[in-house]
Amino acid sequence: MSPEQILSVKNYLCKRLGTEGVSIKPRKVSDSVEVYLNDEILGLLYIDDEDKNDISYDLNISILQQDLDEA
């Protein structure tokens, strides 16, 4: 993902989630980034840009049962 795409998605997520606590960090692979909420990993964001005219993003969030039990 390009820096412009990362910034655009970050701004979108901050607005939709109602917090400035979202940050996005690049990974070694170019098709995804790590999404953090208040310095805790929230999930992985993948880009689907096979069709250059129809780019989409997929946020994959994993929730562990242990985390639910602690909440």
PQR file of N, CA, C, O and H, with PARSE charges and radii, in Angstrom:
ATOM      1  N   MET A   1       0.844  -1.178   0.000 -0.4000 1.5000
ATOM      2  CA  MET A   1       0.000   0.000   0.000 -0.0000 2.0000
ATOM      3  C   MET A   1       0.889   1.241   0.000  0.5500 1.7000
ATOM      4  O   MET A   1       1.942   1.279   0.636 -0.5500 1.4000
ATOM      5  N   SER A   2       0.443   2.225  -0.714 -0.4000 1.5000
ATOM      6  CA  SER A   2       1.212   3.464  -0.799 -0.0000 2.0000
ATOM      7  C   SER A   2       0.978   4.297   0.466  0.5500 1.7000
ATOM      8  O   SER A   2      -0.025   4.103   1.154 -0.5500 1.4000
ATOM      9  H   SER A   2      -0.413   2.194  -1.231  0.4000 1.0000
ATOM     10  N   PRO A   3       1.886   5.214   0.776 -0.5600 1.5000
ATOM     11  CA  PRO A   3       1.677   6.099   1.930  0.2800 2.0000
ATOM     12  C   PRO A   3       0.369   6.890   1.830  0.5500 1.7000
ATOM     13  O   PRO A   3      -0.278   7.145   2.847 -0.5500 1.4000
ATOM     14  N   GLU A   4      -0.019   7.275   0.629 -0.4000 1.5000
ATOM     15  CA  GLU A   4      -1.271   8.012   0.438 -0.0000 2.0000
ATOM     16  C   GLU A   4      -2.475   7.142   0.769  0.5500 1.7000
ATOM     17  O   GLU A   4      -3.426   7.605   1.400 -0.5500 1.4000
ATOM     18  H   GLU A   4       0.506   7.069  -0.197  0.4000 1.0000
ATOM     19  N   GLN A   5      -2.437   5.876   0.341 -0.4000 1.5000
ATOM     20  CA  GLN A   5      -3.526   4.951   0.646 -0.0000 2.0000
ATOM     21  C   GLN A   5      -3.616   4.701   2.148  0.5500 1.7000
ATOM     22  O   GLN A   5      -4.710   4.661   2.712 -0.5500 1.4000
ATOM     23  H   GLN A   5      -1.665   5.500  -0.172  0.4000 1.0000
ATOM     24  N   ILE A   6      -2.467   4.533   2.789 -0.4000 1.5000
ATOM     25  CA  ILE A   6      -2.433   4.294   4.233 -0.0000 2.0000
ATOM     26  C   ILE A   6      -3.048   5.478   4.977  0.5500 1.7000
ATOM     27  O   ILE A   6      -3.866   5.289   5.877 -0.5500 1.4000
ATOM     28  H   ILE A   6      -1.579   4.566   2.331  0.4000 1.0000
ATOM     29  N   LEU A   7      -2.663   6.686   4.607 -0.4000 1.5000
ATOM     30  CA  LEU A   7      -3.199   7.878   5.256 -0.0000 2.0000
ATOM     31  C   LEU A   7      -4.707   8.002   5.026  0.5500 1.7000
ATOM     32  O   LEU A   7      -5.449   8.351   5.944 -0.5500 1.4000
ATOM     33  H   LEU A   7      -2.000   6.840   3.875  0.4000 1.0000
ATOM     34  N   SER A   8      -5.150   7.720   3.824 -0.4000 1.5000
ATOM     35  CA  SER A   8      -6.571   7.801   3.506 -0.0000 2.0000
ATOM     36  C   SER A   8      -7.382   6.814   4.341  0.5500 1.7000
ATOM     37  O   SER A   8      -8.427   7.168   4.888 -0.5500 1.4000
ATOM     38  H   SER A   8      -4.547   7.436   3.079  0.4000 1.0000
ATOM     39  N   VAL A   9      -6.901   5.584   4.436 -0.4000 1.5000
ATOM     40  CA  VAL A   9      -7.606   4.564   5.223 -0.0000 2.0000
ATOM     41  C   VAL A   9      -7.563   4.920   6.707  0.5500 1.7000
ATOM     42  O   VAL A   9      -8.563   4.755   7.405 -0.5500 1.4000
ATOM     43  H   VAL A   9      -6.053   5.297   3.991  0.4000 1.0000
ATOM     44  N   LYS A  10      -6.433   5.402   7.197 -0.4000 1.5000
ATOM     45  CA  LYS A  10      -6.316   5.806   8.596 -0.0000 2.0000
ATOM     46  C   LYS A  10      -7.338   6.896   8.922  0.5500 1.7000
ATOM     47  O   LYS A  10      -8.041   6.809   9.929 -0.5500 1.4000
ATOM     48  H   LYS A  10      -5.621   5.536   6.629  0.4000 1.0000
ATOM     49  N   ASN A  11      -7.420   7.911   8.076 -0.4000 1.5000
ATOM     50  CA  ASN A  11      -8.377   8.992   8.305 -0.0000 2.0000
ATOM     51  C   ASN A  11      -9.807   8.475   8.307  0.5500 1.7000
ATOM     52  O   ASN A  11     -10.623   8.899   9.125 -0.5500 1.4000
ATOM     53  H   ASN A  11      -6.849   7.981   7.258  0.4000 1.0000
ATOM     54  N   TYR A  12     -10.112   7.561   7.393 -0.4000 1.5000
ATOM     55  CA  TYR A  12     -11.451   6.967   7.325 -0.0000 2.0000
ATOM     56  C   TYR A  12     -11.770   6.203   8.611  0.5500 1.7000
ATOM     57  O   TYR A  12     -12.843   6.372   9.189 -0.5500 1.4000
ATOM     58  H   TYR A  12      -9.449   7.217   6.728  0.4000 1.0000
ATOM     59  N   LEU A  13     -10.833   5.360   9.056 -0.4000 1.5000
ATOM     60  CA  LEU A  13     -11.076   4.563  10.255 -0.0000 2.0000
ATOM     61  C   LEU A  13     -11.214   5.443  11.491  0.5500 1.7000
ATOM     62  O   LEU A  13     -12.063   5.178  12.342 -0.5500 1.4000
ATOM     63  H   LEU A  13      -9.961   5.223   8.586  0.4000 1.0000
ATOM     64  N   CYS A  14     -10.397   6.480  11.602 -0.4000 1.5000
ATOM     65  CA  CYS A  14     -10.516   7.407  12.738 -0.0000 2.0000
ATOM     66  C   CYS A  14     -11.902   8.030  12.773  0.5500 1.7000
ATOM     67  O   CYS A  14     -12.523   8.128  13.832 -0.5500 1.4000
ATOM     68  H   CYS A  14      -9.707   6.695  10.910  0.4000 1.0000
ATOM     69  N   LYS A  15     -12.378   8.446  11.622 -0.4000 1.5000
ATOM     70  CA  LYS A  15     -13.696   9.071  11.550 -0.0000 2.0000
ATOM     71  C   LYS A  15     -14.799   8.062  11.891  0.5500 1.7000
ATOM     72  O   LYS A  15     -15.680   8.357  12.699 -0.5500 1.4000
ATOM     73  H   LYS A  15     -11.874   8.367  10.762  0.4000 1.0000
ATOM     74  N   ARG A  16     -14.754   6.886  11.283 -0.4000 1.5000
ATOM     75  CA  ARG A  16     -15.810   5.881  11.487 -0.0000 2.0000
ATOM     76  C   ARG A  16     -15.819   5.331  12.909  0.5500 1.7000
ATOM     77  O   ARG A  16     -16.885   5.045  13.455 -0.5500 1.4000
ATOM     78  H   ARG A  16     -14.038   6.647  10.626  0.4000 1.0000
ATOM     79  N   LEU A  17     -14.638   5.181  13.514 -0.4000 1.5000
ATOM     80  CA  LEU A  17     -14.554   4.628  14.866 -0.0000 2.0000
ATOM     81  C   LEU A  17     -14.659   5.709  15.934  0.5500 1.7000
ATOM     82  O   LEU A  17     -14.772   5.401  17.120 -0.5500 1.4000
ATOM     83  H   LEU A  17     -13.773   5.413  13.071  0.4000 1.0000
ATOM     84  N   GLY A  18     -14.623   6.960  15.525 -0.4000 1.5000
ATOM     85  CA  GLY A  18     -14.777   8.059  16.467 -0.0000 2.0000
ATOM     86  C   GLY A  18     -13.602   8.235  17.407  0.5500 1.7000
ATOM     87  O   GLY A  18     -13.784   8.616  18.564 -0.5500 1.4000
ATOM     88  H   GLY A  18     -14.532   7.210  14.561  0.4000 1.0000
ATOM     89  N   THR A  19     -12.402   7.965  16.928 -0.4000 1.5000
ATOM     90  CA  THR A  19     -11.210   8.092  17.762 -0.0000 2.0000
ATOM     91  C   THR A  19     -10.002   8.425  16.901  0.5500 1.7000
ATOM     92  O   THR A  19      -9.918   8.024  15.741 -0.5500 1.4000
ATOM     93  H   THR A  19     -12.254   7.656  15.988  0.4000 1.0000
ATOM     94  N   GLU A  20      -9.082   9.155  17.482 -0.4000 1.5000
ATOM     95  CA  GLU A  20      -7.814   9.440  16.814 -0.0000 2.0000
ATOM     96  C   GLU A  20      -6.769   8.392  17.197  0.5500 1.7000
ATOM     97  O   GLU A  20      -5.601   8.512  16.826 -0.5500 1.4000
ATOM     98  H   GLU A  20      -9.150   9.481  18.425  0.4000 1.0000
ATOM     99  N   GLY A  21      -7.187   7.372  17.935 -0.4000 1.5000
ATOM    100  CA  GLY A  21      -6.276   6.344  18.429 -0.0000 2.0000
ATOM    101  C   GLY A  21      -5.910   5.276  17.415  0.5500 1.7000
ATOM    102  O   GLY A  21      -5.278   4.282  17.773 -0.5500 1.4000
ATOM    103  H   GLY A  21      -8.135   7.274  18.236  0.4000 1.0000
ATOM    104  N   VAL A  22      -6.292   5.457  16.161 -0.4000 1.5000
ATOM    105  CA  VAL A  22      -5.982   4.474  15.126 -0.0000 2.0000
ATOM    106  C   VAL A  22      -4.630   4.807  14.508  0.5500 1.7000
ATOM    107  O   VAL A  22      -4.364   5.956  14.156 -0.5500 1.4000
ATOM    108  H   VAL A  22      -6.806   6.264  15.870  0.4000 1.0000
ATOM    109  N   SER A  23      -3.787   3.801  14.381 -0.4000 1.5000
ATOM    110  CA  SER A  23      -2.532   3.960  13.646 -0.0000 2.0000
ATOM    111  C   SER A  23      -2.355   2.762  12.725  0.5500 1.7000
ATOM    112  O   SER A  23      -2.882   1.679  12.978 -0.5500 1.4000
ATOM    113  H   SER A  23      -4.003   2.867  14.667  0.4000 1.0000
ATOM    114  N   ILE A  24      -1.613   2.976  11.667 -0.4000 1.5000
ATOM    115  CA  ILE A  24      -1.400   1.920  10.670 -0.0000 2.0000
ATOM    116  C   ILE A  24       0.095   1.795  10.426  0.5500 1.7000
ATOM    117  O   ILE A  24       0.788   2.786  10.195 -0.5500 1.4000
ATOM    118  H   ILE A  24      -1.184   3.856  11.462  0.4000 1.0000
ATOM    119  N   LYS A  25       0.579   0.558  10.482 -0.4000 1.5000
ATOM    120  CA  LYS A  25       2.008   0.291  10.304 -0.0000 2.0000
ATOM    121  C   LYS A  25       2.210  -0.657   9.131  0.5500 1.7000
ATOM    122  O   LYS A  25       1.531  -1.679   9.028 -0.5500 1.4000
ATOM    123  H   LYS A  25       0.015  -0.247  10.670  0.4000 1.0000
ATOM    124  N   PRO A  26       3.140  -0.319   8.251 -0.5600 1.5000
ATOM    125  CA  PRO A  26       3.431  -1.193   7.105  0.2800 2.0000
ATOM    126  C   PRO A  26       3.987  -2.540   7.566  0.5500 1.7000
ATOM    127  O   PRO A  26       4.538  -2.669   8.659 -0.5500 1.4000
ATOM    128  N   ARG A  27       3.824  -3.527   6.705 -0.4000 1.5000
ATOM    129  CA  ARG A  27       4.397  -4.857   6.926 -0.0000 2.0000
ATOM    130  C   ARG A  27       5.448  -5.100   5.862  0.5500 1.7000
ATOM    131  O   ARG A  27       5.645  -4.268   4.977 -0.5500 1.4000
ATOM    132  H   ARG A  27       3.376  -3.423   5.817  0.4000 1.0000
ATOM    133  N   LYS A  28       6.120  -6.231   5.944 -0.4000 1.5000
ATOM    134  CA  LYS A  28       7.127  -6.582   4.938 -0.0000 2.0000
ATOM    135  C   LYS A  28       6.493  -6.904   3.591  0.5500 1.7000
ATOM    136  O   LYS A  28       7.139  -6.764   2.552 -0.5500 1.4000
ATOM    137  H   LYS A  28       5.959  -6.907   6.663  0.4000 1.0000
ATOM    138  N   VAL A  29       5.236  -7.333   3.602 -0.4000 1.5000
ATOM    139  CA  VAL A  29       4.518  -7.610   2.362 -0.0000 2.0000
ATOM    140  C   VAL A  29       3.741  -6.358   1.973  0.5500 1.7000
ATOM    141  O   VAL A  29       3.297  -5.604   2.839 -0.5500 1.4000
ATOM    142  H   VAL A  29       4.712  -7.447   4.446  0.4000 1.0000
ATOM    143  N   SER A  30       3.578  -6.141   0.692 -0.4000 1.5000
ATOM    144  CA  SER A  30       2.984  -4.884   0.228 -0.0000 2.0000
ATOM    145  C   SER A  30       1.461  -4.922   0.116  0.5500 1.7000
ATOM    146  O   SER A  30       0.840  -3.888  -0.126 -0.5500 1.4000
ATOM    147  H   SER A  30       3.938  -6.753  -0.011  0.4000 1.0000
ATOM    148  N   ASP A  31       0.848  -6.095   0.287 -0.4000 1.5000
ATOM    149  CA  ASP A  31      -0.606  -6.187   0.104 -0.0000 2.0000
ATOM    150  C   ASP A  31      -1.391  -5.943   1.381  0.5500 1.7000
ATOM    151  O   ASP A  31      -2.621  -6.004   1.359 -0.5500 1.4000
ATOM    152  H   ASP A  31       1.352  -6.936   0.483  0.4000 1.0000
ATOM    153  N   SER A  32      -0.710  -5.666   2.507 -0.4000 1.5000
ATOM    154  CA  SER A  32      -1.431  -5.474   3.758 -0.0000 2.0000
ATOM    155  C   SER A  32      -0.626  -4.619   4.732  0.5500 1.7000
ATOM    156  O   SER A  32       0.582  -4.433   4.583 -0.5500 1.4000
ATOM    157  H   SER A  32       0.288  -5.618   2.525  0.4000 1.0000
ATOM    158  N   VAL A  33      -1.340  -4.106   5.736 -0.4000 1.5000
ATOM    159  CA  VAL A  33      -0.736  -3.324   6.812 -0.0000 2.0000
ATOM    160  C   VAL A  33      -1.359  -3.768   8.127  0.5500 1.7000
ATOM    161  O   VAL A  33      -2.409  -4.410   8.137 -0.5500 1.4000
ATOM    162  H   VAL A  33      -2.322  -4.257   5.857  0.4000 1.0000
ATOM    163  N   GLU A  34      -0.710  -3.424   9.240 -0.4000 1.5000
ATOM    164  CA  GLU A  34      -1.252  -3.704  10.558 -0.0000 2.0000
ATOM    165  C   GLU A  34      -2.018  -2.484  11.046  0.5500 1.7000
ATOM    166  O   GLU A  34      -1.541  -1.356  10.920 -0.5500 1.4000
ATOM    167  H   GLU A  34       0.144  -2.902   9.232  0.4000 1.0000
ATOM    168  N   VAL A  35      -3.189  -2.703  11.596 -0.4000 1.5000
ATOM    169  CA  VAL A  35      -4.012  -1.619  12.136 -0.0000 2.0000
ATOM    170  C   VAL A  35      -3.999  -1.726  13.656  0.5500 1.7000
ATOM    171  O   VAL A  35      -4.279  -2.784  14.221 -0.5500 1.4000
ATOM    172  H   VAL A  35      -3.577  -3.619  11.698  0.4000 1.0000
ATOM    173  N   TYR A  36      -3.671  -0.617  14.306 -0.4000 1.5000
ATOM    174  CA  TYR A  36      -3.611  -0.559  15.765 -0.0000 2.0000
ATOM    175  C   TYR A  36      -4.670   0.400  16.290  0.5500 1.7000
ATOM    176  O   TYR A  36      -5.005   1.394  15.646 -0.5500 1.4000
ATOM    177  H   TYR A  36      -3.444   0.242  13.848  0.4000 1.0000
ATOM    178  N   LEU A  37      -5.185   0.086  17.459 -0.4000 1.5000
ATOM    179  CA  LEU A  37      -6.103   0.965  18.170 -0.0000 2.0000
ATOM    180  C   LEU A  37      -5.507   1.182  19.548  0.5500 1.7000
ATOM    181  O   LEU A  37      -5.417   0.257  20.356 -0.5500 1.4000
ATOM    182  H   LEU A  37      -4.913  -0.722  17.983  0.4000 1.0000
ATOM    183  N   ASN A  38      -5.098   2.429  19.807 -0.4000 1.5000
ATOM    184  CA  ASN A  38      -4.452   2.764  21.088 -0.0000 2.0000
ATOM    185  C   ASN A  38      -3.270   1.851  21.377  0.5500 1.7000
ATOM    186  O   ASN A  38      -3.152   1.319  22.481 -0.5500 1.4000
ATOM    187  H   ASN A  38      -5.171   3.180  19.150  0.4000 1.0000
ATOM    188  N   ASP A  39      -2.407   1.669  20.408 -0.4000 1.5000
ATOM    189  CA  ASP A  39      -1.160   0.889  20.514 -0.0000 2.0000
ATOM    190  C   ASP A  39      -1.363  -0.613  20.706  0.5500 1.7000
ATOM    191  O   ASP A  39      -0.418  -1.326  21.043 -0.5500 1.4000
ATOM    192  H   ASP A  39      -2.503   2.101  19.512  0.4000 1.0000
ATOM    193  N   GLU A  40      -2.591  -1.099  20.494 -0.4000 1.5000
ATOM    194  CA  GLU A  40      -2.849  -2.537  20.549 -0.0000 2.0000
ATOM    195  C   GLU A  40      -3.311  -2.969  19.165  0.5500 1.7000
ATOM    196  O   GLU A  40      -4.173  -2.328  18.564 -0.5500 1.4000
ATOM    197  H   GLU A  40      -3.358  -0.519  20.220  0.4000 1.0000
ATOM    198  N   ILE A  41      -2.730  -4.064  18.657 -0.4000 1.5000
ATOM    199  CA  ILE A  41      -3.081  -4.485  17.302 -0.0000 2.0000
ATOM    200  C   ILE A  41      -4.566  -4.827  17.236  0.5500 1.7000
ATOM    201  O   ILE A  41      -5.093  -5.570  18.065 -0.5500 1.4000
ATOM    202  H   ILE A  41      -2.029  -4.584  19.145  0.4000 1.0000
ATOM    203  N   LEU A  42      -5.213  -4.271  16.240 -0.4000 1.5000
ATOM    204  CA  LEU A  42      -6.633  -4.508  16.013 -0.0000 2.0000
ATOM    205  C   LEU A  42      -6.829  -5.567  14.939  0.5500 1.7000
ATOM    206  O   LEU A  42      -7.709  -6.420  15.058 -0.5500 1.4000
ATOM    207  H   LEU A  42      -4.785  -3.668  15.567  0.4000 1.0000
ATOM    208  N   GLY A  43      -6.019  -5.518  13.898 -0.4000 1.5000
ATOM    209  CA  GLY A  43      -6.154  -6.488  12.822 -0.0000 2.0000
ATOM    210  C   GLY A  43      -5.258  -6.154  11.649  0.5500 1.7000
ATOM    211  O   GLY A  43      -4.405  -5.270  11.723 -0.5500 1.4000
ATOM    212  H   GLY A  43      -5.304  -4.825  13.801  0.4000 1.0000
ATOM    213  N   LEU A  44      -5.470  -6.878  10.570 -0.4000 1.5000
ATOM    214  CA  LEU A  44      -4.726  -6.676   9.331 -0.0000 2.0000
ATOM    215  C   LEU A  44      -5.662  -6.120   8.275  0.5500 1.7000
ATOM    216  O   LEU A  44      -6.806  -6.555   8.142 -0.5500 1.4000
ATOM    217  H   LEU A  44      -6.164  -7.596  10.510  0.4000 1.0000
ATOM    218  N   LEU A  45      -5.159  -5.159   7.534 -0.4000 1.5000
ATOM    219  CA  LEU A  45      -5.921  -4.540   6.467 -0.0000 2.0000
ATOM    220  C   LEU A  45      -5.286  -4.932   5.141  0.5500 1.7000
ATOM    221  O   LEU A  45      -4.107  -4.667   4.907 -0.5500 1.4000
ATOM    222  H   LEU A  45      -4.230  -4.806   7.642  0.4000 1.0000
ATOM    223  N   TYR A  46      -6.065  -5.560   4.281 -0.4000 1.5000
ATOM    224  CA  TYR A  46      -5.589  -6.007   2.974 -0.0000 2.0000
ATOM    225  C   TYR A  46      -6.153  -5.110   1.886  0.5500 1.7000
ATOM    226  O   TYR A  46      -7.269  -4.603   2.002 -0.5500 1.4000
ATOM    227  H   TYR A  46      -7.023  -5.775   4.471  0.4000 1.0000
ATOM    228  N   ILE A  47      -5.377  -4.920   0.830 -0.4000 1.5000
ATOM    229  CA  ILE A  47      -5.835  -4.163  -0.320 -0.0000 2.0000
ATOM    230  C   ILE A  47      -6.074  -5.116  -1.482  0.5500 1.7000
ATOM    231  O   ILE A  47      -5.273  -6.015  -1.738 -0.5500 1.4000
ATOM    232  H   ILE A  47      -4.471  -5.332   0.735  0.4000 1.0000
ATOM    233  N   ASP A  48      -7.177  -4.912  -2.176 -0.4000 1.5000
ATOM    234  CA  ASP A  48      -7.473  -5.655  -3.399 -0.0000 2.0000
ATOM    235  C   ASP A  48      -7.460  -4.644  -4.532  0.5500 1.7000
ATOM    236  O   ASP A  48      -8.414  -3.891  -4.732 -0.5500 1.4000
ATOM    237  H   ASP A  48      -7.828  -4.182  -1.968  0.4000 1.0000
ATOM    238  N   ASP A  49      -6.361  -4.644  -5.266 -0.4000 1.5000
ATOM    239  CA  ASP A  49      -6.207  -3.661  -6.341 -0.0000 2.0000
ATOM    240  C   ASP A  49      -5.935  -4.311  -7.696  0.5500 1.7000
ATOM    241  O   ASP A  49      -5.295  -3.726  -8.569 -0.5500 1.4000
ATOM    242  H   ASP A  49      -5.587  -5.256  -5.104  0.4000 1.0000
ATOM    243  N   GLU A  50      -6.441  -5.541  -7.848 -0.4000 1.5000
ATOM    244  CA  GLU A  50      -6.269  -6.216  -9.130 -0.0000 2.0000
ATOM    245  C   GLU A  50      -6.914  -5.429 -10.260  0.5500 1.7000
ATOM    246  O   GLU A  50      -6.352  -5.308 -11.349 -0.5500 1.4000
ATOM    247  H   GLU A  50      -6.962  -6.017  -7.139  0.4000 1.0000
ATOM    248  N   ASP A  51      -8.100  -4.895  -9.989 -0.4000 1.5000
ATOM    249  CA  ASP A  51      -8.784  -4.035 -10.950 -0.0000 2.0000
ATOM    250  C   ASP A  51      -8.508  -2.597 -10.520  0.5500 1.7000
ATOM    251  O   ASP A  51      -9.115  -2.109  -9.566 -0.5500 1.4000
ATOM    252  H   ASP A  51      -8.557  -4.993  -9.105  0.4000 1.0000
ATOM    253  N   LYS A  52      -7.609  -1.924 -11.205 -0.4000 1.5000
ATOM    254  CA  LYS A  52      -7.156  -0.584 -10.809 -0.0000 2.0000
ATOM    255  C   LYS A  52      -8.292   0.428 -10.699  0.5500 1.7000
ATOM    256  O   LYS A  52      -8.143   1.450 -10.029 -0.5500 1.4000
ATOM    257  H   LYS A  52      -7.116  -2.321 -11.979  0.4000 1.0000
ATOM    258  N   ASN A  53      -9.414   0.162 -11.340 -0.4000 1.5000
ATOM    259  CA  ASN A  53     -10.556   1.074 -11.286 -0.0000 2.0000
ATOM    260  C   ASN A  53     -11.500   0.768 -10.128  0.5500 1.7000
ATOM    261  O   ASN A  53     -12.435   1.527  -9.871 -0.5500 1.4000
ATOM    262  H   ASN A  53      -9.536  -0.668 -11.884  0.4000 1.0000
ATOM    263  N   ASP A  54     -11.260  -0.336  -9.433 -0.4000 1.5000
ATOM    264  CA  ASP A  54     -12.167  -0.759  -8.364 -0.0000 2.0000
ATOM    265  C   ASP A  54     -11.344  -1.298  -7.195  0.5500 1.7000
ATOM    266  O   ASP A  54     -11.320  -2.506  -6.961 -0.5500 1.4000
ATOM    267  H   ASP A  54     -10.501  -0.952  -9.643  0.4000 1.0000
ATOM    268  N   ILE A  55     -10.673  -0.415  -6.463 -0.4000 1.5000
ATOM    269  CA  ILE A  55      -9.843  -0.812  -5.329 -0.0000 2.0000
ATOM    270  C   ILE A  55     -10.725  -0.965  -4.096  0.5500 1.7000
ATOM    271  O   ILE A  55     -11.617  -0.152  -3.856 -0.5500 1.4000
ATOM    272  H   ILE A  55     -10.693   0.567  -6.652  0.4000 1.0000
ATOM    273  N   SER A  56     -10.470  -2.011  -3.319 -0.4000 1.5000
ATOM    274  CA  SER A  56     -11.196  -2.205  -2.071 -0.0000 2.0000
ATOM    275  C   SER A  56     -10.213  -2.629  -0.978  0.5500 1.7000
ATOM    276  O   SER A  56      -9.105  -3.087  -1.255 -0.5500 1.4000
ATOM    277  H   SER A  56      -9.745  -2.672  -3.514  0.4000 1.0000
ATOM    278  N   TYR A  57     -10.652  -2.462   0.261 -0.4000 1.5000
ATOM    279  CA  TYR A  57      -9.840  -2.787   1.425 -0.0000 2.0000
ATOM    280  C   TYR A  57     -10.635  -3.730   2.315  0.5500 1.7000
ATOM    281  O   TYR A  57     -11.853  -3.600   2.440 -0.5500 1.4000
ATOM    282  H   TYR A  57     -11.553  -2.090   0.485  0.4000 1.0000
ATOM    283  N   ASP A  58      -9.940  -4.679   2.932 -0.4000 1.5000
ATOM    284  CA  ASP A  58     -10.588  -5.669   3.789 -0.0000 2.0000
ATOM    285  C   ASP A  58      -9.875  -5.670   5.132  0.5500 1.7000
ATOM    286  O   ASP A  58      -8.695  -6.012   5.212 -0.5500 1.4000
ATOM    287  H   ASP A  58      -8.951  -4.784   2.830  0.4000 1.0000
ATOM    288  N   LEU A  59     -10.596  -5.285   6.197 -0.4000 1.5000
ATOM    289  CA  LEU A  59     -10.039  -5.282   7.541 -0.0000 2.0000
ATOM    290  C   LEU A  59     -10.407  -6.591   8.221  0.5500 1.7000
ATOM    291  O   LEU A  59     -11.584  -6.894   8.414 -0.5500 1.4000
ATOM    292  H   LEU A  59     -11.554  -5.007   6.131  0.4000 1.0000
ATOM    293  N   ASN A  60      -9.384  -7.367   8.584 -0.4000 1.5000
ATOM    294  CA  ASN A  60      -9.570  -8.665   9.215 -0.0000 2.0000
ATOM    295  C   ASN A  60      -9.224  -8.527  10.691  0.5500 1.7000
ATOM    296  O   ASN A  60      -8.069  -8.285  11.043 -0.5500 1.4000
ATOM    297  H   ASN A  60      -8.428  -7.121   8.427  0.4000 1.0000
ATOM    298  N   ILE A  61     -10.235  -8.682  11.560 -0.4000 1.5000
ATOM    299  CA  ILE A  61     -10.047  -8.568  13.001 -0.0000 2.0000
ATOM    300  C   ILE A  61     -10.261  -9.945  13.622  0.5500 1.7000
ATOM    301  O   ILE A  61     -11.302 -10.571  13.424 -0.5500 1.4000
ATOM    302  H   ILE A  61     -11.173  -8.879  11.274  0.4000 1.0000
ATOM    303  N   SER A  62      -9.272 -10.405  14.368 -0.4000 1.5000
ATOM    304  CA  SER A  62      -9.396 -11.672  15.091 -0.0000 2.0000
ATOM    305  C   SER A  62      -9.658 -11.372  16.557  0.5500 1.7000
ATOM    306  O   SER A  62      -8.976 -10.544  17.162 -0.5500 1.4000
ATOM    307  H   SER A  62      -8.426  -9.896  14.528  0.4000 1.0000
ATOM    308  N   ILE A  63     -10.659 -12.055  17.131 -0.4000 1.5000
ATOM    309  CA  ILE A  63     -11.002 -11.866  18.535 -0.0000 2.0000
ATOM    310  C   ILE A  63     -10.816 -13.209  19.232  0.5500 1.7000
ATOM    311  O   ILE A  63     -11.448 -14.203  18.872 -0.5500 1.4000
ATOM    312  H   ILE A  63     -11.213 -12.727  16.640  0.4000 1.0000
ATOM    313  N   LEU A  64      -9.944 -13.223  20.228 -0.4000 1.5000
ATOM    314  CA  LEU A  64      -9.682 -14.449  20.968 -0.0000 2.0000
ATOM    315  C   LEU A  64     -10.721 -14.627  22.071  0.5500 1.7000
ATOM    316  O   LEU A  64     -11.168 -13.652  22.675 -0.5500 1.4000
ATOM    317  H   LEU A  64      -9.431 -12.416  20.519  0.4000 1.0000
ATOM    318  N   GLN A  65     -11.097 -15.861  22.325 -0.4000 1.5000
ATOM    319  CA  GLN A  65     -12.039 -16.145  23.406 -0.0000 2.0000
ATOM    320  C   GLN A  65     -11.494 -15.621  24.730  0.5500 1.7000
ATOM    321  O   GLN A  65     -12.252 -15.114  25.557 -0.5500 1.4000
ATOM    322  H   GLN A  65     -10.734 -16.653  21.834  0.4000 1.0000
ATOM    323  N   GLN A  66     -10.197 -15.740  24.933 -0.4000 1.5000
ATOM    324  CA  GLN A  66      -9.546 -15.245  26.155 -0.0000 2.0000
ATOM    325  C   GLN A  66      -9.812 -13.751  26.339  0.5500 1.7000
ATOM    326  O   GLN A  66     -10.067 -13.304  27.457 -0.5500 1.4000
ATOM    327  H   GLN A  66      -9.581 -16.152  24.261  0.4000 1.0000
ATOM    328  N   ASP A  67      -9.756 -12.990  25.277 -0.4000 1.5000
ATOM    329  CA  ASP A  67     -10.035 -11.555  25.356 -0.0000 2.0000
ATOM    330  C   ASP A  67     -11.484 -11.294  25.742  0.5500 1.7000
ATOM    331  O   ASP A  67     -11.772 -10.372  26.504 -0.5500 1.4000
ATOM    332  H   ASP A  67      -9.549 -13.353  24.368  0.4000 1.0000
ATOM    333  N   LEU A  68     -12.386 -12.100  25.220 -0.4000 1.5000
ATOM    334  CA  LEU A  68     -13.804 -11.953  25.581 -0.0000 2.0000
ATOM    335  C   LEU A  68     -14.033 -12.287  27.060  0.5500 1.7000
ATOM    336  O   LEU A  68     -14.808 -11.618  27.743 -0.5500 1.4000
ATOM    337  H   LEU A  68     -12.152 -12.849  24.601  0.4000 1.0000
ATOM    338  N   ASP A  69     -13.357 -13.318  27.539 -0.4000 1.5000
ATOM    339  CA  ASP A  69     -13.505 -13.728  28.932 -0.0000 2.0000
ATOM    340  C   ASP A  69     -12.995 -12.647  29.874  0.5500 1.7000
ATOM    341  O   ASP A  69     -13.548 -12.450  30.956 -0.5500 1.4000
ATOM    342  H   ASP A  69     -12.728 -13.862  26.984  0.4000 1.0000
ATOM    343  N   GLU A  70     -11.930 -11.939  29.461 -0.4000 1.5000
ATOM    344  CA  GLU A  70     -11.352 -10.885  30.292 -0.0000 2.0000
ATOM    345  C   GLU A  70     -12.187  -9.615  30.275  0.5500 1.7000
ATOM    346  O   GLU A  70     -12.092  -8.793  31.186 -0.5500 1.4000
ATOM    347  H   GLU A  70     -11.481 -12.099  28.582  0.4000 1.0000
ATOM    348  N   ALA A  71     -13.004  -9.450  29.239 -0.4000 1.5000
ATOM    349  CA  ALA A  71     -13.851  -8.246  29.139 -0.0000 2.0000
ATOM    350  C   ALA A  71     -15.020  -8.418  30.053  0.5500 1.7000
ATOM    351  O   ALA A  71     -15.871  -7.534  30.139 -0.5500 1.4000
ATOM    352  H   ALA A  71     -13.081 -10.118  28.498  0.4000 1.0000
TER
END
